[in-house]
């Protein structure tokens, strides 16, 4: 049974990877979408594709979740357009660099903290009040297995994803007494642009991460997000950890021999 049809779903970081896969999945279920990301041209292409295939309403907007003023303007625009969010998927996030902490790059640190933590705070702060006013809504934060287990050279990225879990629990507690649900989905290894971004565009190095390894796809994670949101409204799945069968924790991976 689908409870998604006709709902208004806002997805940040929708221009690639998990965000794009979520857009596809929810569009196929009849949801109307607001797609936000820094790469507007990609969003416009995705919008055209989804409208043509599924006949839904799609709004595409350039948005850097690190820019608080831009997020406030984005929120105001949605209100002016009478687009109240039923679902907010805080997906925008990234890893940048893999240095030891004592050798870390400050720009990498700021990029991760500002996107992964402050980005969720900015978007949630401006969009949740509307949900509270309507006493209805669902916020899903995209976390990571890295928010459960620390691994070498993960330091600041790990810290930001632990923070996503803490913010999810904090939001949920603060919204006690409302009908608003709050959830976190924490994937293990997913084969997307993630590693390429982490390695600053070094595609050859990023592909080695997944070589011989049956990782998750962005579509797998979108299925998990859909399952969480499609649960009955009296059911709140606070957290879901999703791993490929070939991965059991951050250290234990099974790779096929070449």
N, C-alpha and C positions, 0 to 999 in steps of 0.2 A: 504493500500500500504506500502510495506517495502522498505526503503531506506538504509537498514543496510547491505545487503548481500555483501560480499567481502571486507568490511571495516576492518581495523586493530584496535582492541579495547584493550587498556591497562587498567587493573583493579588492583588497590592495595587493600590489605586486602582481597584477593580472596579466602582464605582458609576456610571461614565459613560465615554464615549469609548473609547479603545483597550482599557482594562481590561474594560469591559463586552463589547466586541466579541470579545475573547479568550475570555471566559467562554462566550459563545454558540458560538464556533467549536469550542472544546475539548469542550463539552457535546455538540455534534452528532456528535463523533467517539467518544463513549462514555467520556470522562474523568470522574472524580469531582473535585469542586471544593471549595476553601476560598476564599471571597471575603471580602476585607478592605478596608474603607474607613471614612471618618469618617461617611458618611451611611447609617446602618444601615437606615432605612426603604426606601431605594432597593435595597439589597442584598436585603432580605426579599422585595420584589416580584420581583426578578430570580431569586432562588432558587425561588420558587413557580412562576414561568414555566418555568424550565429543568427542574425536577423533573417537572412535568406533561408537558412535551413530550418529554423524553428519558429519563426514568426513572432518572436518575443520583442519586448522593448529593451533596448540597450543604450545606456549612456556611457560614453568614454571620456575620461578627463585625465590630463597630465597632472600628476601629483607626486611630490617628494614628501614622504611622511615625516621627514626630519624637519621640515619647514612649518613651524607651528602656525604662522600667519596664513600660509597657503592652505593648511588643513582647516583652519577656521573659515576661510573664504569658501572652500569646497563644501563644508557643512552648511553654510548659509545658502549656497546655490541650490543644494538638494532641498532645503526647506522651501526656497522660493519656487522650485519646480514641483512642489508637493510630492516629493519622493521620500516617504518615511521608510527607513530601513527596518525590515523584519529580521534580517540576518546580516551580521557584520563578520566577515572573515578577515582577520588581521594576519595576512600572509606575508606582507613585505618583510624581507629579512635577508641577511647575508653573512658569510664569513669572509674575512679579509686577512690573508697572511697566515703563516704557521711558524712564527718565531717563538723561541723560548721567551718567557716573560721578561727576563733581565736583558733581552736583546730586542724587545718589542718596538714596533713602529707606531708612534703616537697617532699618525693619520689613520692607520688600520684600526687602532683602538677606538678612536672617535667615530669612525665610520660604522663600526659594529654597534657601539653603545647607542649612538644617535638613531640608528635605524631599528635595531632589534628591541630596544627598550623604550627610548623616547618616542619612536614612531608609533608603537602600540599605545603608549600613554596619550599622545596627541590625538590620534584618531578616536580612541575610546572616549576621551574626555569631551569631545565635541559631539559625538553621535549617541552615546548612551543616554544623555538627558532626554532626548526625544523618545527613546524606548521607555524610559521611566514615566514620562508624561502619558504614554499610551498603555503603560503597564503590560508591555508585550515586546518580545524580541529574543534574540539568541546571538551571543558573541562567541566566536570560535577563534582562538589564538593558535597559530601554527608554531609549535615548539620543536623539540628535537630530542633524540636519544642523548645528545650532548648535554641536555639539561638534567639528565639522570646520572650520568657517569662521566667523570673527567678523564681525558686522555692526553698523552704527551703533546705539547705544543698547541693544545686547544685553549688553554688559559682564559683569555678574555671572551672568546666565542662561547666557551662553556659557561662562563659567568653570566653572559647575556641570556642564554637559554635556560639556566637555572632561574633567572629573574622572570622569564616568561611564565614559568610554572608558578612562581610566587605571586605574580600579578594576576594570574588566572584565579588562584585561590582567593586573593584579596578582593577582586571584583565580585566573585561569587558571594563572599561573606557580606560585602557592602550592599549587595542587591537582595539580601534576605528580606522576605516580605513582599517582594514583587514576583511577577510571573516571568521575569527575564532569566534565561538560562545562560550559563557561562561554561565553556569547555576548552580543553587543550588537546590537540592531537600532536603526538611526538613521534615522528618517523625516524627509522634508522637510515641506512644508506639509500639514497634515491639518486638515480642517474638523471641529472638535469644539468643546467648550466652552473650549478652551485660550486663545483670544484674549480671550474674555469674562472669564476669570479674570485674564489679564494686564492688562486695562484696567479692573479692579476693578468688573466688572458692567455696563460700558457696552456693551450689546449692539449698538447702532447702529454704534459705532466698530469693534467686533470684526467685524461682518459686512462692512465695507468691505475688510477684509484679503483676503476671498475673492471679492469681486465681479468677475465676468467671467473667473474663473480656475478651471480644472478641477483642483481639488486632490485629494489623497488622501482617502479615507474611513477611518474607524476600522477598518472591515472589511478594507480593503486591508492595513493594518498587521498585523491579526490573522492574515491569510493568510501574511504573511512570518514571523511568530513561529511559526506552525504548521509551516511548511516547515523552519525551523531545528530545531525540536524533533523533528520526524518523521524527520529524517535518520538513517541507520544509526548505531548506538551507537559505532562506531569513527570516526565523522565528526564533527568539531567545527567549526562555522561560527563563527569568532571574531567576525566583524563583518559586518553587512549594511547598506548604505545604500539606502534606498528613496525614490525621488522620483516625483512625478507627471510625466508626459511633458511637461507645460507648464512644468516647472521644471528648470533645469540646474545651478544652484547657488543660494546665498542671494541673489544679485543678479539673476540672469537668470530672469525669469518671463514667460510669454506670456499676456497678457490679451486676451480677445475684446472688441471694441468694442461698447458698449451700443447 
